Amino acid sequence: MSSSKKLVIFDLDGVLVDACDWHRDALNESLFEVSNTSINEKEHVSTFNGIPTRKKLEILIGQKRVKESELERIYNLKQEKTIQIIQKKAQKRKEKIELITELKRRGFVVACFTNSIRETANLMLSKTGVLDLFELVVTNQDVSSPKPSPEGYIKVMKHFGIQKEETWIIEDSPKGIEAAEASGAQVIVVKNPDDVNLSLIERIV
């Protein structure tokens, strides 16, 4: 692909979909059911936000709050609960469709890299109405090191043959921002999905 192409890579949770609470609720329900523990708001923000479920469970095992033998049961239960919550709460977001459509109209390549697994990522993107607008979706199952490693972002740039100087990454969480900055691309930080609308184009163009 020509080096004159420009690329925008979106994070998913907290950027395109307000799903951070969905993941936390699904995990906390599963943790309480199996191990009688949960992650409070303070530690969610300081330690757990933006990292994959398995990594969260490894931290909890290290803290002796979860037994190693319980990991798979909690993990599978959490994924089931996440899918149930997405089915119930995710909805079409007109402003996201407009933004991505306008970026493509202006010649940008658009992609998504998320620390979610593919099943939940595709379901969220589909319910939001943007799945078919992306030229590539990379999940934590497509990389050996999830965020805060920049591996996924670098993988997307290499896939399209687009340089980091011609790439913008939209992120919200500390781990995601760390990954984006480490990739060398230009980083746009948003507070939440409400910031992700047509006005964002002014920060990119």
C-alpha positions as CSV (number, residue, x, y, z in Angstrom):
1,M,0.0,0.0,0.0
2,S,1.2,3.5,-0.8
3,S,3.1,5.3,2.0
4,S,0.9,8.4,1.3
5,K,-2.0,6.5,3.0
6,K,-3.0,7.6,6.5
7,L,-4.3,5.3,9.3
8,V,-6.6,5.8,12.3
9,I,-6.7,3.0,14.9
10,F,-9.4,3.0,17.5
11,D,-9.3,1.3,20.9
12,L,-12.7,-0.4,21.7
13,D,-13.7,-0.3,25.4
14,G,-14.0,3.3,26.6
15,V,-13.5,4.7,23.1
16,L,-16.1,3.2,20.7
17,V,-18.3,1.5,23.3
18,D,-18.8,2.4,27.0
19,A,-18.0,-1.2,28.0
20,C,-15.5,-0.8,30.8
21,D,-18.2,-1.1,33.4
22,W,-19.7,-4.1,31.5
23,H,-16.4,-6.0,31.7
24,R,-15.9,-5.0,35.4
25,D,-19.4,-6.1,36.3
26,A,-19.1,-9.4,34.5
27,L,-15.8,-10.1,36.1
28,N,-16.9,-9.1,39.6
29,E,-20.0,-11.2,39.4
30,S,-17.9,-14.2,38.3
31,L,-15.2,-13.5,41.0
32,F,-17.9,-13.3,43.7
33,E,-19.6,-16.5,42.5
34,V,-16.4,-18.6,42.5
35,S,-14.0,-17.0,44.9
36,N,-16.1,-14.7,47.1
37,T,-14.0,-11.6,46.1
38,S,-14.3,-8.6,43.9
39,I,-12.3,-5.6,42.4
40,N,-13.3,-2.2,43.9
41,E,-13.5,1.0,41.9
42,K,-10.1,2.4,43.2
43,E,-8.1,-0.7,42.3
44,H,-10.0,-1.0,39.0
45,V,-8.7,2.5,38.0
46,S,-5.2,2.1,39.4
47,T,-4.4,-1.5,38.4
48,F,-6.9,-3.4,36.4
49,N,-8.5,-1.1,33.8
50,G,-7.5,-1.8,30.2
51,I,-5.8,-5.2,30.7
52,P,-7.1,-8.6,29.6
53,T,-9.1,-10.8,31.9
54,R,-6.4,-13.5,32.2
55,K,-3.9,-10.9,33.3
56,K,-6.3,-9.6,35.9
57,L,-6.8,-13.1,37.2
58,E,-3.1,-13.7,37.4
59,I,-2.7,-10.5,39.5
60,L,-5.5,-11.7,41.8
61,I,-3.8,-15.2,42.1
62,G,-0.6,-13.4,43.0
63,Q,-2.5,-11.5,45.7
64,K,-3.9,-14.8,47.0
65,R,-7.5,-13.7,46.4
66,V,-8.1,-16.3,43.7
67,K,-6.8,-19.9,43.6
68,E,-5.0,-21.0,40.5
69,S,-7.4,-23.9,40.1
70,E,-10.3,-21.4,39.8
71,L,-8.8,-19.4,37.0
72,E,-10.5,-21.2,34.0
73,R,-13.9,-21.4,35.7
74,I,-13.9,-17.6,36.5
75,Y,-12.5,-16.8,33.0
76,N,-15.2,-18.8,31.2
77,L,-18.0,-17.5,33.4
78,K,-16.8,-13.9,32.9
79,Q,-16.9,-14.3,29.0
80,E,-20.4,-15.8,29.2
81,K,-21.6,-12.9,31.4
82,T,-19.9,-10.3,29.2
83,I,-21.7,-11.6,26.1
84,Q,-25.1,-11.5,28.0
85,I,-24.5,-7.9,29.0
86,I,-23.4,-6.8,25.5
87,Q,-26.5,-8.4,24.0
88,K,-28.6,-6.5,26.5
89,K,-26.9,-3.1,26.6
90,A,-25.0,-2.4,23.4
91,Q,-26.7,-0.3,20.8
92,K,-26.1,1.4,17.5
93,R,-24.1,4.6,17.9
94,K,-24.9,7.0,15.0
95,E,-22.0,9.4,15.8
96,K,-19.5,6.5,15.6
97,I,-20.8,5.4,12.2
98,E,-20.7,9.1,11.0
99,L,-17.1,9.6,12.2
100,I,-15.7,6.4,10.7
101,T,-17.6,6.9,7.5
102,E,-16.2,10.4,7.2
103,L,-12.6,9.3,7.9
104,K,-12.9,6.7,5.1
105,R,-14.4,9.3,2.8
106,R,-11.3,11.4,3.4
107,G,-9.1,8.5,2.4
108,F,-8.1,7.2,5.8
109,V,-7.7,3.5,6.5
110,V,-9.5,2.6,9.8
111,A,-8.8,-0.3,12.1
112,C,-9.4,-1.3,15.7
113,F,-7.1,-2.9,18.3
114,T,-8.6,-4.1,21.5
115,N,-7.5,-6.1,24.6
116,S,-10.9,-7.9,24.4
117,I,-11.2,-11.4,22.9
118,R,-12.5,-11.6,19.3
119,E,-15.9,-12.9,20.2
120,T,-16.8,-10.0,22.5
121,A,-15.0,-7.5,20.3
122,N,-16.9,-8.5,17.1
123,L,-20.2,-8.6,19.0
124,M,-19.7,-5.1,20.5
125,L,-18.6,-3.6,17.1
126,S,-21.5,-5.3,15.3
127,K,-24.1,-4.0,17.9
128,T,-22.6,-0.5,17.7
129,G,-23.0,-0.6,13.9
130,V,-19.4,-0.2,12.9
131,L,-17.9,-3.7,12.5
132,D,-18.2,-3.7,8.7
133,L,-16.6,-0.3,8.4
134,F,-13.3,-1.5,9.8
135,E,-10.6,-2.8,7.4
136,L,-8.9,-4.7,10.2
137,V,-9.8,-5.7,13.8
138,V,-6.9,-7.0,16.0
139,T,-7.8,-8.5,19.4
140,N,-5.8,-9.8,22.4
141,Q,-5.9,-13.3,20.8
142,D,-3.9,-12.0,17.8
143,V,-0.9,-10.8,19.7
144,S,1.6,-12.5,22.1
145,S,1.7,-9.4,24.4
146,P,-1.5,-7.3,24.9
147,K,-1.5,-3.7,26.0
148,P,0.4,-2.0,27.5
149,S,2.7,-3.6,24.9
150,P,2.5,-1.7,21.6
151,E,2.6,-5.0,19.6
152,G,-1.0,-4.8,18.4
153,Y,-0.7,-1.3,17.2
154,I,2.6,-2.0,15.4
155,K,1.0,-5.1,13.9
156,V,-1.8,-3.0,12.4
157,M,0.6,-0.4,10.9
158,K,2.7,-3.2,9.4
159,H,-0.3,-4.9,8.0
160,F,-1.2,-1.8,5.9
161,G,2.4,-0.7,5.3
162,I,1.7,2.7,6.9
163,Q,4.3,4.6,8.8
164,K,3.9,5.6,12.5
165,E,4.1,9.3,11.4
166,E,1.0,8.8,9.3
167,T,-0.9,6.9,12.1
168,W,-3.3,8.3,14.7
169,I,-4.4,6.1,17.7
170,I,-7.5,6.9,19.8
171,E,-7.2,5.7,23.4
172,D,-8.7,6.3,26.8
173,S,-7.1,4.1,29.5
174,P,-3.6,4.4,31.0
175,K,-2.5,1.0,29.7
176,G,-3.9,1.8,26.2
177,I,-2.2,5.2,26.1
178,E,1.1,3.6,27.2
179,A,0.8,1.1,24.3
180,A,-0.2,3.8,21.8
181,E,2.7,6.1,22.8
182,A,5.2,3.2,22.7
183,S,4.2,2.4,19.1
184,G,5.5,5.8,18.0
185,A,2.2,6.9,16.4
186,Q,0.4,10.1,17.1
187,V,-1.9,9.6,20.1
188,I,-5.3,11.2,20.7
189,V,-6.6,10.8,24.3
190,V,-10.3,10.8,24.9
191,K,-12.1,10.7,28.3
192,N,-14.9,8.4,27.1
193,P,-17.0,7.4,24.1
194,D,-18.9,10.6,24.2
195,D,-15.7,12.4,23.0
196,V,-15.6,10.1,19.9
197,N,-17.7,11.9,17.3
198,L,-17.3,14.0,14.1
199,S,-15.5,16.8,16.0
200,L,-12.6,14.4,16.6
201,I,-11.7,14.8,12.9
202,E,-10.4,18.3,13.7
203,R,-7.8,16.7,16.0
204,I,-6.7,14.3,13.3
205,V,-6.6,16.4,10.1
